Amino acid sequence: MDMPIWIWFVFIGIIVSAVMSIWTARQERLIDDAWIEKEGQKYIDRMEEERERRKKDINQEHSPNDEKSDR
């Protein structure tokens, strides 16, 4: 294979570029997945807090009514 050396450098550059783009895409996907999971957990926590708040509000609403009906 009698090719000029600059062609070999171009081939090596293409291969290195492809490997780096694949590696970078994987790293970005891992970072995105971690961020999505973190934000999802925040959303779930907010839903649970809201559920507890509503349960508490409902219990407070029923307690005074029960006392009034006993009188």
N, C-alpha and C positions, 0 to 999 in steps of 0.2 A: 504494500500500500504506500504509494509514493505521493502523499499529499503534503502540501505546505503545513508548517507547524501552526500557523495562525488558524487554519481550519480546525485543528485539534482543540485549540483554545476555545473556539466558538462552540464546538460540540460540548466540551466540558462546561462552559458557561451556561449552555442551555440545560444541561443535566442538573447542575447546581441550582439554577433558577427554578426548575421544576420541583426539586426536592424542597427547597426553601418555601415555595408557595404552598406546597402540601403541608409542610410542618406548621407554617403560620396559620393556615386555615384551620388546622386541628386545634391549635392553641386558642384561636378566637372562638371556636365552637365550645371548647371547655369553659372559657371565661363566660361566654353567653349563657351556657347551661347553668353555671353556678349563680349568675345574676338572676336568671329566671326562677331558679329554685328559691333564692333568697326573697325575691319579691312575692312569689307565690306563698311562702310561709308568712310574710307580713299580711297578705290578704286573708289567709286562713285565720291568723290571730285576730285580725279586726272582725271577722265574721263571728268568731267565738265570743269576743268581748261584746259585740252587739247582741248576740243571742242571750248572754248572761244578763245584760242590761234590760232587755225586753222581759226576760223571766222575772227579774227583780221588780220591774215596773208593774207587771201583771199581778204579782203576789201582793204588792203594796196596794193596788187598786181593789183587790178582793178582800183584803183584811178589814178596811173600814166598812165595807158593805156588810160583811158578816157581823160586825159589832152592832151596826144599826138595826139589822134584822132581829137580833136578840132582844133589843129593848122593847 
